[in-house]
Amino acid sequence: MLEFAIIVTKIIVLTFVVVLPLVPLAVYFERRFSAIIQDRVGPNRVGIPLTLFGAKKDFSFFGLIQPIADGVKLFLKEDYTPDHVRKGFYWLAPALTVAPALITLAVIPFGSDVTLFGHTIKLVIADIGVGPLFIFAIASLSVYGITIAGWASNSKFPFIGGVRSTAQMISYEIALGLSIIPVLLYFGELNLSNIVEYQAAHGWLLLPLWDNGGGPSAMHKALMWIPMFISFLVFTTSIFAETNRMPFDLPECETELVGGYHTEYSSMKFAMFFMGEYAAMVVGSALIVTLFFGGWSIGFGLDQHLIGTWFGGFIHLGVFLAKVIAFILFFILVRWTVPRFRYDQLMRLGWVVFFEAALINVFLAALIMAAPHLPLAVTIAGFTALAIAAALLIWIAKRFEAPRPKQV
Amino acid sequence: MAVIKVQRPKLSFAEKIYFGALIKGFFLTMQHAVASLRGKARGAKDMASSGLGVTMQYPEQKWDAHLPEYYRGAPALVTDEQGRDRCVSCQLCEFICPPKAIRITPAEIPSNDTWAKVEKRPLEFEIDMIRCIYCGMCEEVCPEQAIFLRKDYAITGTSRKDMVHDKKKLYEIGGVRVGLVNKWNDLK
């Protein structure tokens, strides 16, 4: 009974108190940060209208109340269902976009153990041994929401948006899955909590500068950094594509497709698509932080002093959220820096560049890991074979590139 | 016309792998972000910015001192040095007004008045500020230099009736204007 109560409390607190507020916060950050980048101010007014009650000045909280105002607006809008849509799927689609993003939260470790009222609680909802696989399995479901929305809307622009989304998902899912294999090879572990604990003790994956003892040698870490960085690049870019964020937001693509898959949606149904996008962004950031930047760990060997204390988990939770917000800001920076890819460029990047890069990266990481246990000659032969394979792949990619249209 | 063949630019390897441009882009956007946070965005000084970006925060800060001479704000009636209504109710402005915002009720000046020789003045002069498009044609057409567009722009009201400027309000906005052509008095 108590177990059950703890699980329900964890679900409610971690999902609805910790992560869901991050979604409107991300929207607020998006608007303010983009405004600052473009030399504007952004929403800074909405607050408590104290002047209505006779005070001298309004209290505006830097406009932090803006997301609530937006939410109220979307709730009160007319929820219009056009006549020509396929009703059942039309209603199903928004829920299918939001739900997967929130379900994936189940396996993300938010902090180390917390001791409350004599119970030690792990700050992860489901501590299962297949973390990343679970996330991939569930996160790829969100494409159904978009595709079904595009199809159910029964008009051409949403349909194109839905089809694009499917094509994009297929081309990036492979790179996403392959890019993470070197990481899992390095940890030898699929449990995200253990992965983070390992990073807390032996250095973050992309910042392996400390070790509390018992870890791999510094040389090994430095060598592994190269495939890990390639993994990071491919994985992050694929997450951008997966969450339909800016350089790859072809399914919505205002300039070409009006609003893309959510053209026919209004009010809360539209808001759910919006929420789904930002929730996916939060989960994506959380996943990248967990795998590559040490999750909840403070780093620099400071974590071992906090683990075991009753408050350590809360500090770790704060650190984790700070890291996630920092990464969300990076997402936003990318959105306002990089222009949208053309559709064929996007497909090329996914199939020709990232797929191959991730594939070669898997073998590179495996070779580096195996090198100490292999005879020198085999190692050298392996690296040579890998270099030849890489060169061959690049040559093939260049040789069979689609010819450019003839200039007139 | 001769055909001009535009050559596609030859990209170097560094340009092809795209990362350099990406990082340059990050620097550019972050430069803008930092500059606008410090209130040093380009043009912030000229635009009298509030210290964030180039934006002036309207109700607290106003642009009034910087309005140019030719600014077209609310139209208003003016009196001259002797305090005489310059308007002679010729109704040219009423007829020229594109959105038909002006309505004049003419009246005769009684014969015992100092300015009896002018013959007419407006009994009521109304400008519907909901209709007014600030085009300035009334000012242009006025033969008596009686109506001018002033620099008032924040015209608000809680009802349609509030938004109709009557004669009193128009003179209040317009005030006295000196140094105009004086054709009805001896100053000429």
Interface residues (C-beta under 8 A of the other chain):
Chain A: F33 A35 I36 I37 Q38 D39 R40 V41 N44 L333 W336 T337 V338 Q407
Chain B: K5 R8 L22 G25 F26 L28 T29 M30 H32 A33 A35 S36 L37 A41 R42 G43 A44 S50 L52 G53 V54 T55 Q57
